Amino acid sequence: MRFFHQFVGLLLLFSTLNVTAQVGDSLATNYALTDNAWHFRAGDSTGWNNPRYDARLWTTINPETDLNENLDLWKKGRGWFIKRFRFRDLRNQDAAITIQQFGRSEVYLDGRRIAVLKPDGYDSGGSQRITTLVPIRIADSNWHTLAVRYAFRADPQLSAVVDKAPFQTEFGLMQKAMPRLIDRQRTSSGMGYLITGLFGLLGLLHWLFYRANPAQRVNRVLAATMLTFSVGFLFNETNDSTGTLTLDSLCGALSRAGISIGTVLLLLSVNTYVGQRPGWTFWSLAGLSIVAMLYSIGIGPLPHDLYWVPACLMMVEYVRVSWLAKRRNPDADARLPWNSLKITLYALFAMLLLGVAVGISLSVFSLNYDVLEWIEIPLKILVLVAMFSVPLGLSLSLVRDYARTYQSLRQKYDEVEQLSAQTLRQEQEKQQLLASQNERLEQQVADRTAELEQSLADLHETQNQLIQREKLASLGELMAGIAHEIQNPLNFVNNFSEVSTELVTEIEEEQQRPDRDEALETELLGDLKQNLQKITHHGHRASSIVKGMLEHSRKSTGTKEPTNLNALCDEYFRLAYHGFRAQEKHGSTGRFNCELKMNLDPTIGEVNLIQQDMSRVLLNLINNGFYAVQQRQKTDKTGYQPFVSITTKRLDDRVEIRISDNGTGIPDSLKQKIFQPFFTTKPTGEGTGLGLSLSYDIVTKGHGGEMMVESTEGEGTEFIIRLPR
């Protein structure tokens, strides 16, 4: 908590706050007793509790000094605190010593041990914090010796920040000690959490302002400033309730980091608000503040308690930037940061006057402590005014900006309302004219509706034509493949027919010779017989192709029949390849060639399919694969080997068909659209955008299956079809 007081006192020049607080502590002491300073010596000796032992040669130190600033105590972990006192107003009354302690201690009064203070779990690594009342009763006004044998446990530290004092003592009446302790702790916690909440609320408001208007970046910086202060003060307040040095070092480091960074951000906020880019002065001070923070967290307290140097320099720079902004900008709203600084100075001056008044009252009048506690009320109000006037000055400046914007919008809104009223009057004057035109408008609406209905009917007809065109295109591609496939057996038939004609001619010539060679005639007749068998074989082959073509061209009945899926895939894989090659025979790239890969699962058997529909699906997907590898072949000249593969596989209750290629692939942004009607990635005139849509409907709606696509742009595409068995 001491760093908090230092920060508040130095950042906002709150030196009078600490002075007044010390005056308040001395008031409580003078109300109870006359005392001397505490004397300290590190180590341990049972003879030091002797009231006749002279401790005046020991080090004079306040036990409320942090543990790590008392180097002898910090190294040895134990020591004695001795103090001489005498009662003034508490003679023959039930008094108590209020002790707030970190660690363990034994309290001796005039050599007699009156209390052993040890928190629960001290030896097992638990909390070292304890607050208690030690009752005493002294009947005389002689000098007495209070000795405290003190020790603490050196818990592991997460940083060099230690904000724990050995103990605090206060004498008072027994019946008032506990209420006073509770009131003081409640007031201190309330003050700390109030400051934390106010900074947090300001940070939230500025963040909401920034979300509403991202162009005003100062709100973002102010939101970060206020929230950083809020976190710093929150950990500072939490630090007062930590029970171990481990937690204390963690909370102390976070508190110091939050407050130091918040100070830098506060200076950045005023630079951002006045439209000034941070210069070397800002960065130098920011670096100095960060270095001081890192030194105190990582190494230890700054020498000679120099925390005030970066904070004061920051405030001087804040004043300089605000003063220059006031002089350069004639706008009265730009003076708000400077005016807020003046409010801070007025509050500090009022606290100084209050401290001087309290000091004079203590030296001249004998005031009751309960009456002087009322001084805390105006002091805390002044502290809050001084602390929040600086950030509130910037906040109010931004609020003024919003207010001016609102007023401007309000004026425009009033102008719009006036124009609206004028327009309304004109509309009322035209009411009769509009009434006479309603009938004509209704007729026009009816005519337009009829036109729209006709346009809709034309659109449906066009869609049906496009669908039919896609089917015809698919059929044309199939016919091209069949024509190429049927050309092979016809070539054989023609060739063998010509050869057979030549053989018949040779036989006739041989028969006309007087010396006929019967062996030659037999050989020629044998060759003729083989040719006729070849002609018959290839004729049957052509007949089967024609039969398949007729079956494909026959209109689908929509009835599923057991179908050899592997044979269907094999047939249309080859037909599609020959058809595509026939189309691209005279293209710019020459004859199209592609590696065909088939991996057909022989265990599939027959599957109930609508054969004509499924053949269209296979033909369309395979042709898409050929098109993709052809497009990549045009651009990829570095050893690219195109391939298209078809794979079948038997699953538990389904069969799977995978048609893949190593073509151009599909971008991720288009995968969601490829099954939509009329969507195509081909150039205009090369595709209708209905092939994949029809295929998807055939698989999902016609066969109750699934159709999916997996693709990587530039690497290839794979279509996956799953059909019920």
Order of alpha helices (4+ residues) and beta strands (2+ residues): alpha-alpha-beta-beta-beta-alpha-beta-beta-beta-beta-beta-beta-beta-alpha-alpha-alpha-alpha-alpha-alpha-alpha-alpha-alpha-alpha-beta-alpha-beta-beta-alpha-beta-beta-alpha-beta-beta
